[in-house]
Amino acid sequence: MREPGKDIEAAAGVLRSGGLVALPTETVYGLGANAEDATAVRRVFQVKGRPPSHPLIVHLASAGQLGEWVEEVPDTARVLADRFWPGPLTLVLPRGRRVPLEATGGLETVAVRVPDHPVALALLAAFGGGVAAPSANRFGSVSPTTADHVRAELGDAVDFILDGGPCQVGVESTIVDARGGVPSILRPGGVTREALEDVVGSKVAVTAEAAGGVRAPGQHPSHYAPRARVVLVEPEQVAAQAHVAQEQGHRVGVLLPPLVAAGVVVKADAVVEVPASMGAFARGLYEYLREFDRQGCDLVVASLPARDGLGLAIVDRLRRAAGPRTAG
């Protein structure tokens, strides 16, 4: 059995030498490189097949390091960092000199966060710098929530895989434009809009792109997608749509809403009953989508939950999973 401490030191050494490390976080597994090494960062894009204009998130060991990586820290950003770090919140702020443009998609802003996972934090502390890391999967596909997912999708393209067990949040971090006094959500995620509003004391807008042209990870129209095509319908139409699709010759997977599941007979090749808890739904979402692929489904029928709490992040992921397949 491998010793965790030795794995951490080995992974830190890989980062120092310009290699790539898959690391667990509370959200999903990341594909990490030394954030200050432009060559290593470019390799992240190559391995994922990710367009170089899509910024990465720089992961730090503590909120105390924030000032070393950004040009300025507005009061609102400091308050949010103090409240939610370590945790699934990413702040978009003016880029500091330590961050190469390769990591920001050519932007003068940088996305930063402190992950809430003991293995990730141990690696960041041992490495001593920032780690630029998107999700450890091919661009546009379902994000990995276990080390086995990373191995299956990226294999030997990753120099070292740290296994920290299943991710406990299951969807990516919430990305917030925190450059001004009133933050806005660029990507819903593990920190809810309601939690942000409680801290800042005002309404927080949800927008794909904030003023000033800020781009954020995970904003491609088709993203988080299984191989199967995803079709979204109203909850009460899920069973009927699945039946029609199967009659048309599709191999059908169904995400069955909890309010519809009781007493409903669904004709499909694979059925997952969605948990009533949005936390459990978020934690299992990507595994459900992967299971439909494993079952050979070519079409998945699903519906959207309410847009409150973690439901907002789930809605975002399912809509992008159902988006037009134009990703490269």
N, C-alpha and C positions, 0 to 999 in steps of 0.2 A: 504494500500500500504506500502511495506517495505521501510525502510529508508536505502539508500546505505551505509551511514557511519556505521550503525549498522551491516549490512551484512559484511562489510570489517572487523570490529572488531571481529565478530563471526567467520569468516573464519580464521583470524589470530590465534584466540584461538584454533581452531581445529588443525591447524598446530603445535602449541606449545605442544598440548597434544598427538601428534603422529598420528593424523588423516589425512585423504586424502581430498583434496579440488580440485574440478574442477574449473579452472579459465580461463577466456577469454584472448586471446592475439590477436594481429592483424593477425596472421597466422591461427592457429586453436586453439580449446580449449585444455588445458593441464590438466593432472591428477597429481596434485602436492602433494609433501610431503616435510617435513623439510629435506633439503639436508644433514644435519649433523646427522640425526637420522637413523641409519642403519636398525633398525627394521621397521620403517615407509617406508623406501625406498624399502625394500624387499616386503612389502605389495603392493606397486605399481605394481611390477612385477607379483605378485600373481593375483591381480584383472584383469590385462590386459591379463594374460596368456603369458607374454613376457619372452623369454629366458633370464636368468640372465647375459649372456655374452654380451647383447646388452646395450651399455651405454645410460644414460639419459642426458638431458641438464639441467644444473643448471642455474636458472633464478635469476638475480640480479636487485636491484632497480636502480643502476646507474653505469656508467663506473668507477667512483671513487672507487668502491668496488672491482674491478678486482684483484688488488694486494693481497687482503685478501684470495682469493680462488685459485690462481695459484702460482706455484713455481717461475716463472719469466714471465715478460711481454716484449717480443722482440719489437723493434721499430716498425716493420710492424704491429704487433698486436695493438699497441697503436694508430697508425695512423688509422687503420680500425675501432677501437672502437670509436675514436673521430668523425669519419665521419658518421658511420652508426648506432650508438646507441643513443637513443632507436631505434630499428628497427629489421627487419627479417634477422639478420646475427648472426651466431653462430661461435665462435672461439674455436678451439681445441688447448689447451696449456698444459704444464706440470702440473700435479695435485698438488694442495696445500694440506697442512696437514688437513685443515678443511673438506676435501671431503673424505668420506669413499669409499673404493673400491667397495662397493655394488652399488654406484651411477655411477661408471665408467666402469662397466662390467669387473672389475678386472684389468683395464689398469692403467698405470701411467700417462695417459693424462685425461683431463677433458674438456667437452664441456660446454661453458658458453655463455650467451647472456643477453641483457637487452631488454625486450619486449616493443613494442610501443602501449600500450593500457592503458588508464587511470585507469581502474579497476585493471588490473594486477599490475601496478605501485603502486597504492594505497595499495594493499594487501602486496606487497613486502616491502613497507616503514613501514606499520603497524607491519608486522611480524618481520622485522629487520634482517632477515637472508637470506640465499639462499633457493630457492625452486627447487627441482629436479622434472622435469615434462616431460614425453613423452605426446603424444596425448591421449586424454581421450576416448579411444575406445579399443575394443578387438584387440589383436595383429594381424597385417596383414590386418585388414579390413579398410574401408573408414574412414578417419579422420573426427571428428566432427567440424562443423563450426557454430553451434548454441547450446545453452544450452539444447534445446529439443533433439538434437541428443545424447547428453551425457545421459540424463535421459532415453531415449529409449534403449540405449545399455548397460549402466552400472547400472542404477537404484539405488537401496539401497546400492550397494557396495561402493558408494562414500558418505562420511560423510557430505559434504556441496558442493552445486553447486552455484557458483557466475554467475549470468546472466549478461553478458555485451553486449548483442545483437549479430547480425551476424558478423563474422570475415571479415575484410576489405581486406585482402590479399588473403586468401583462400587456399594457399598452404604453406607448412612448410618453416622454415627459410633455408637460404643457409648456409651450414656448410663448414668452411674453416680451413684447417690445417695451423695455423699461427705461428708455432714454429720456422721457419727459416726466411730468408730474402725474399724468393719468396713464396707467399702463393699458395695453390692449393685447388680446390673445391672438397670436398668429397661428397657433396649432393647439387645439384642445388636447388634454392628456391627463396624466395621473393626479394633478392638482386641479380641483374643480373650480369653475368660475365663481361659485358661491363662496368658497374658501378665500379666494383672492379678494372678492368684494368685502368680506368681513374684515380683512386686514387693511385695505386701502380706504374703506369707508365710503365708497361710491360705486356706481355701476361700471363694469368692465366690459368693453365691447369685444366681440369676436369678429376678427377680420383676417382674410387670407394674406393681405398685404397692407401694412400700415403706411402712414404718410412718410414720404422720403424714400419709397421704393425698397423697403426692407424685404428681403426674401428669407424664408426659413426652411429648415429641413422638412421633408414629408409633405410638400405642397403640390407635387405633380398630380394632375387630374386622375391618373391611374397609378395607384400605390397600394401597398399592403394586400396585394391581390394573389389568390391561389391560381393554379392553372385553369381550374374550372371558371366558367363565366358566372358572375353573380348577378342575380335579378332581384330587385327590391320591389315589394308589393305591400299593401296594407296587411296588418296582422291577420284579419279575418279571411284574407284571400290566399294565404300561404298554402293551405292544403289543396285548394282547387287549382292553383297555378302549378303546383307540383304534379298533380294528376294529369293536367293538360300537357305539360312538358314530357312526362313519361310516355303518354300516348303518342307524342311526336317522335319518339325514339331516343330521347335523351336518357342518360344515366344521371339520376337526380339526387342531390343532397338537399336536406331541409334543415334550416335553423328554426325550430318550432317555438314560437313565443310562449311564455308561461301561462298567459291568460287564455291561450287557445288550446294548449296541450290537453287539458282535462276532457276526456271523452271523445277526442277527435281521432279518427282513423286516417292516417296519412299514407298514401301510396307513394313510396319513394325508395330509392336504393340505399340511402343512408339518412338517418334522422338523428339530430341532436336536440334534446329538449333544453332550451335556454334557461339558465338559473334565474330565479326571481331577483336575486341580489345582483345589482349592477357591478359590484366589486368582483363577484365570482364570474360574472359574464365577461368582464374586461380581462380577468386573469386567464380565462380559458379561450377567448375569442380566436387567437391565432392558431391554437392547437386544434380547435374545431375545423377551421378552414384547411389546415394541413390534413386532417383526417379525411375530409371529403376528397382531397387529391389522392390519398392512399387508397381510398375505396374506388378510385377510377371514375369519379363523377365528372361530367363535363359541364354540368349546370348546377348552381346552388340557388335555392329560393330562400329569401330572408326578408325580414321586416325590420324597421327601425324602432328603437325604444324611445321613450320620452327624452327630450334634450336637457334634462337637468342632472346634476351630479355627474358621475362618470358616464352617464348615458350620452352626454354631449361628445365625449371622445369616441365612444362606440359608434355613434352616428357618423362622425367624420371618417372613421376607418372603413365602415361598411360602404359609405358612399364612394370612397376612393377605390375600394376593392371592386365596386361595380362600374367604375369609370371606363372611358374608352381606352382600349389597349394600344396606346401609342408609345409606351415607354420602350426604350432600347435596352 
